Amino acid sequence: RLMGCFTLSCVFKMDTTPESYLDLFPLEAIVYLTPDSENVLEDIDPDKVYVLGGLVDESIHKQLTLRRAREQCLQTARLPIREYMVKAPNSRNYHSETLAINQVFDVLSTYYETRSWPAALRAGVSSGKGYVLPDAATA
């Protein structure tokens, strides 16, 4: 397991510590990012702490990160992949909103810099996930 949390301000600040994020930040400041959340991340709040990479595993366990966040009474959100991207036809009929930690970080940091979800999703969501921006679907 690998846990990462970060805050965004004018510069990126990332610290690693053996302490739990639950011990470091007030619960109301923590947003646990999980692709299973019903809440869409619409903007980044510099006063929030975003937890990414709740689980690093070879297999995807649906709802596991969402259950963990609920058990810890944390806010949850998901990246707005469905809102800005479309499913691309592919031979495997594969579509996944689950991203690697570095991809989520790329999306968040690009969004923070550009304030554009399409630009951010283009930067972080590889075509191998089965989603593309609408303009790329028609190209």
C-alpha positions in Angstrom: 0.0 0.0 0.0 1.1 3.5 -0.7 -0.8 6.6 0.6 -0.3 10.0 -0.8 -1.9 13.3 0.1 -1.1 16.7 -1.0 -2.3 20.3 -0.7 -2.1 22.8 -3.6 -1.2 26.4 -3.2 1.0 28.5 -5.3 3.6 25.7 -5.2 3.1 22.0 -4.8 3.9 20.6 -1.4 4.3 16.9 -1.0 5.5 15.3 2.2 5.9 11.7 3.1 5.4 10.5 6.6 4.6 7.3 8.4 1.7 9.1 10.2 -1.8 8.7 8.9 -3.5 11.6 7.1 -6.3 11.1 9.7 -3.9 12.2 12.4 -2.4 15.1 10.4 -5.5 17.0 9.1 -9.0 17.8 10.3 -11.5 15.3 8.8 -13.5 18.2 7.2 -10.4 19.2 5.2 -9.8 15.8 3.7 -11.2 14.8 0.3 -10.6 11.1 -0.6 -10.4 10.8 -4.4 -12.0 7.6 -5.6 -13.5 6.7 -9.0 -16.5 5.2 -7.2 -17.7 8.5 -5.6 -21.0 9.9 -6.6 -19.5 13.4 -6.1 -17.8 15.1 -9.1 -14.7 17.1 -8.4 -15.6 20.4 -10.0 -12.8 22.6 -8.7 -9.7 22.3 -6.5 -10.0 24.0 -3.1 -6.6 25.1 -1.8 -7.9 24.7 1.8 -8.5 20.9 1.2 -6.2 18.0 1.4 -6.7 15.5 -1.4 -5.9 11.8 -0.7 -4.9 9.9 -3.8 -3.6 6.4 -4.2 -5.7 5.0 -1.5 -4.8 1.5 -2.7 -2.1 0.4 -5.1 -3.0 -3.1 -6.2 -2.7 -5.3 -9.3 -6.4 -5.9 -9.3 -9.2 -3.4 -9.1 -11.6 -3.9 -6.2 -14.7 -1.9 -6.9 -16.0 0.3 -4.1 -13.1 -0.5 -1.8 -11.7 3.0 -1.6 -15.2 4.4 -1.3 -16.0 2.1 1.6 -12.7 3.0 3.3 -13.5 6.8 2.9 -17.0 6.3 4.3 -15.7 4.2 7.2 -13.4 7.2 8.0 -16.3 9.7 7.6 -14.4 11.5 4.8 -15.7 13.6 1.9 -15.2 11.8 -1.4 -14.9 13.0 -5.0 -14.1 11.6 -8.4 -12.4 13.2 -11.4 -14.9 14.5 -14.0 -14.0 11.9 -16.6 -17.6 11.1 -17.5 -18.5 14.7 -17.8 -15.7 15.7 -20.2 -14.8 12.5 -22.0 -16.5 9.9 -24.1 -16.0 6.1 -24.3 -13.9 5.4 -27.3 -14.7 2.3 -29.4 -12.0 -0.3 -28.9 -11.6 -4.0 -29.6 -11.7 -5.1 -26.0 -14.7 -2.9 -25.1 -12.6 -1.7 -22.2 -13.4 1.5 -20.3 -12.0 2.4 -16.9 -12.0 5.5 -14.7 -9.4 4.0 -12.4 -6.1 5.8 -12.8 -2.6 5.3 -11.4 -1.4 7.8 -8.8 0.8 9.6 -11.2 -2.0 10.0 -13.7 -4.3 11.5 -11.0 -1.5 13.8 -9.9 -1.0 14.9 -13.6 -4.7 15.6 -14.0 -4.9 17.6 -10.7 -1.7 19.6 -11.3 -2.6 20.4 -14.9 -6.1 21.5 -13.9 -4.7 23.7 -11.1 -2.4 25.4 -13.7 -4.9 25.7 -16.6 -8.3 25.7 -14.9 -9.3 23.5 -17.8 -10.7 20.0 -17.2 -10.3 19.0 -20.9 -6.6 20.0 -20.8 -6.1 18.2 -17.4 -7.8 15.0 -18.6 -5.8 15.1 -21.8 -2.6 15.3 -19.7 -3.5 12.4 -17.4 -5.9 10.0 -18.9 -4.2 7.7 -21.4 -6.2 6.4 -24.4 -5.6 2.9 -23.0 -8.3 3.7 -20.4 -10.9 3.7 -23.2 -11.9 7.4 -22.8 -11.1 10.3 -25.1 -12.1 13.9 -25.3 -15.0 14.4 -27.7 -12.9 16.1 -30.3 -10.5 13.2 -30.4 -13.4 10.7 -30.8 -14.3 12.3 -34.1 -10.7 12.6 -35.4 
